[in-house]
Amino acid sequence: MLLNLIITGVGGQGNVLASQILGRAAVAMGLKVTIGETFGLSQRGGPVMSHVRIADAGLFGPIIPPNRAHVVLGLEPLETLRILEEYGNSASVFIVNARPIYPLNVIAGEAVYPDPAWIRETLAECSGRLYWLEATDKAVELGGPIMLNMVMLGALCALPDFPIPATVIRGVLAQQFSAARLAPNYQALELGGAMVREVC
């Protein structure tokens, strides 16, 4: 078994923390995992991409080969679209948070952000399966956008045949977070999972 997963977004969305938690969960299950992180010019607001490779035997290089991603977890729509050409393929599964984060050049009026409906249509046409989720809305219900990465991890764990269940993620969180922070993070995992299960 080999799973090539890319988590993509912009700095400040909790991308790196999500990949670390997922890696610890894989190790807890006796799986082999390698993680490679790439950052843009600015960590906060710039592009961030994590390559997570999970296998039941052997170790693999930290960077996924071109067009070999099995799953892409996109915390931001445009950054997810950027992954499609280089790492996606017609069988890739995309889980995408629908809420855009506009880059500085768009805010300054120097560029135009693509229509999110067009991004959604493009991803749907060029992938094996697309889950387009209003995950930021769910995160805000739990206290703020900072919960987005946990909502998205919950969605990931609910994919059919995904090798790491949310219960193992919960165990990793219990080792890493204080008791006061566990309840909202557990709730975020469950909400994300429910969003995917509703459309499976």
C-alpha positions as CSV (number, residue, x, y, z in Angstrom):
1,M,0.0,0.0,0.0
2,L,1.2,3.5,-0.9
3,L,-0.8,6.6,-0.5
4,N,0.5,9.9,-1.9
5,L,-1.2,12.8,-0.3
6,I,-0.7,16.6,-0.8
7,I,-2.0,19.1,1.7
8,T,-2.0,22.6,0.2
9,G,-3.1,26.1,1.3
10,V,-1.5,29.4,2.4
11,G,0.5,30.2,5.4
12,G,-1.5,30.6,8.6
13,Q,-4.1,27.9,7.7
14,G,-2.5,25.1,9.8
15,N,-1.2,23.2,6.8
16,V,2.0,22.0,8.5
17,L,0.4,21.1,11.7
18,A,-2.1,19.0,9.8
19,S,0.6,17.1,8.1
20,Q,2.5,16.5,11.3
21,I,-0.6,15.2,13.1
22,L,-1.3,12.9,10.1
23,G,2.3,11.6,10.2
24,R,2.1,10.8,13.9
25,A,-1.2,9.0,13.4
26,A,0.4,6.9,10.6
27,V,3.3,6.0,12.8
28,A,0.9,5.1,15.6
29,M,-0.7,2.6,13.3
30,G,2.6,1.0,12.4
31,L,2.7,2.5,8.9
32,K,5.8,4.1,7.3
33,V,5.5,7.9,6.5
34,T,7.7,10.5,4.9
35,I,6.8,14.2,4.8
36,G,8.2,17.0,2.7
37,E,7.2,20.6,3.2
38,T,7.5,23.4,0.6
39,F,6.9,27.1,1.4
40,G,6.4,30.2,-0.7
41,L,8.2,33.5,-0.1
42,S,6.1,34.3,3.0
43,Q,4.9,31.7,5.4
44,R,1.8,33.7,6.4
45,G,-0.2,34.3,3.3
46,G,2.2,32.6,0.9
47,P,1.7,29.1,-0.6
48,V,2.4,26.1,1.6
49,M,2.4,22.5,0.4
50,S,3.0,19.3,2.3
51,H,3.8,16.0,0.6
52,V,2.7,13.1,2.8
53,R,3.6,9.6,1.7
54,I,2.2,6.7,3.7
55,A,3.0,3.1,3.1
56,D,2.8,-0.3,4.8
57,A,6.3,-1.2,4.0
58,G,9.5,0.6,2.7
59,L,10.4,4.2,2.7
60,F,9.8,6.6,-0.1
61,G,11.3,10.0,-1.0
62,P,9.6,13.0,0.6
63,I,8.4,14.5,-2.7
64,I,5.7,12.9,-4.7
65,P,6.6,12.4,-8.4
66,P,4.7,14.4,-11.0
67,N,1.0,13.4,-11.5
68,R,1.2,10.8,-8.8
69,A,-1.0,12.3,-6.1
70,H,-3.7,10.0,-5.0
71,V,-5.4,12.5,-2.7
72,V,-5.2,16.3,-2.5
73,L,-6.5,18.1,0.6
74,G,-6.9,21.8,-0.4
75,L,-7.4,24.4,2.3
76,E,-7.6,27.1,-0.3
77,P,-9.2,26.8,-3.8
78,L,-6.6,28.5,-6.0
79,E,-3.7,26.8,-4.3
80,T,-5.5,23.5,-4.9
81,L,-5.9,24.3,-8.6
82,R,-2.1,25.0,-8.9
83,I,-1.6,21.4,-7.7
84,L,-3.8,19.9,-10.4
85,E,-1.4,20.1,-13.4
86,E,1.8,19.1,-11.7
87,Y,0.6,16.4,-9.3
88,G,-3.0,15.5,-10.1
89,N,-4.3,13.0,-12.5
90,S,-7.7,11.7,-13.7
91,A,-8.0,9.4,-10.7
92,S,-6.9,11.8,-8.0
93,V,-9.4,12.6,-5.2
94,F,-9.7,16.3,-4.3
95,I,-11.1,17.6,-1.0
96,V,-11.3,21.4,-1.2
97,N,-12.3,24.1,1.2
98,A,-14.5,26.4,-0.9
99,R,-13.5,29.7,0.8
100,P,-10.9,31.8,-1.1
101,I,-8.1,33.7,0.5
102,Y,-7.1,36.5,-1.8
103,P,-3.4,37.1,-2.3
104,L,-1.9,40.6,-1.9
105,N,-1.8,41.3,-5.7
106,V,-5.5,40.6,-5.9
107,I,-6.3,42.8,-3.0
108,A,-4.1,45.5,-4.5
109,G,-6.1,45.3,-7.8
110,E,-3.0,44.1,-9.8
111,A,-4.5,40.6,-10.5
112,V,-7.9,38.9,-10.7
113,Y,-8.8,35.9,-8.6
114,P,-10.4,33.2,-10.8
115,D,-14.1,32.6,-10.4
116,P,-14.5,29.9,-7.6
117,A,-17.2,28.2,-9.7
118,W,-14.8,27.8,-12.6
119,I,-12.1,26.4,-10.2
120,R,-14.7,23.9,-8.9
121,E,-15.8,22.9,-12.4
122,T,-12.2,22.5,-13.6
123,L,-11.2,20.3,-10.6
124,A,-14.4,18.2,-11.1
125,E,-13.6,17.6,-14.8
126,C,-10.0,16.7,-14.3
127,S,-10.1,14.5,-11.2
128,G,-11.5,11.2,-10.1
129,R,-13.7,12.7,-7.4
130,L,-14.2,16.2,-6.0
131,Y,-15.5,17.0,-2.5
132,W,-16.2,20.8,-2.5
133,L,-16.8,21.7,1.1
134,E,-17.8,24.9,3.0
135,A,-15.3,24.0,5.6
136,T,-14.5,27.5,6.8
137,D,-18.1,28.0,7.7
138,K,-17.9,24.9,9.9
139,A,-14.7,26.1,11.4
140,V,-16.2,29.5,12.3
141,E,-19.1,27.8,14.0
142,L,-16.5,26.1,16.3
143,G,-14.8,29.4,17.2
144,G,-12.8,30.6,14.2
145,P,-11.0,29.8,10.9
146,I,-8.1,28.4,13.0
147,M,-10.2,25.2,13.3
148,L,-10.2,24.7,9.5
149,N,-7.3,22.2,9.4
150,M,-9.1,19.9,11.9
151,V,-12.3,20.1,9.9
152,M,-10.4,19.1,6.8
153,L,-8.5,16.3,8.5
154,G,-11.9,14.9,9.6
155,A,-13.1,15.1,6.0
156,L,-9.9,13.3,4.8
157,C,-10.3,10.4,7.4
158,A,-13.9,9.9,6.2
159,L,-12.8,9.0,2.6
160,P,-13.7,5.4,1.7
161,D,-10.6,3.2,2.2
162,F,-8.5,6.0,3.8
163,P,-6.1,4.0,6.0
164,I,-6.1,6.3,9.0
165,P,-9.4,6.6,11.0
166,A,-10.4,9.7,12.9
167,T,-10.1,7.8,16.1
168,V,-6.4,7.6,15.7
169,I,-6.2,11.3,14.9
170,R,-8.0,11.9,18.2
171,G,-5.4,9.9,20.0
172,V,-2.6,12.0,18.6
173,L,-4.5,15.2,19.5
174,A,-4.9,13.9,23.1
175,Q,-1.1,13.6,23.3
176,Q,-0.4,17.1,21.8
177,F,-3.2,19.4,23.0
178,S,-4.4,20.5,26.5
179,A,-7.7,19.0,27.7
180,A,-9.4,22.4,27.2
181,R,-8.5,22.3,23.5
182,L,-9.6,18.8,22.8
183,A,-13.4,19.1,22.7
184,P,-13.5,21.7,19.8
185,N,-10.9,19.8,17.9
186,Y,-12.8,16.5,18.3
187,Q,-15.9,18.3,17.2
188,A,-14.1,19.7,14.1
189,L,-13.0,16.2,13.1
190,E,-16.5,14.9,13.4
191,L,-18.0,17.8,11.4
192,G,-15.5,17.4,8.6
193,G,-16.2,13.7,8.5
194,A,-19.9,14.2,8.3
195,M,-19.5,16.6,5.4
196,V,-17.8,13.9,3.3
197,R,-20.1,11.1,4.5
198,E,-23.1,13.1,3.4
199,V,-22.0,13.0,-0.3
200,C,-20.4,9.5,-0.4
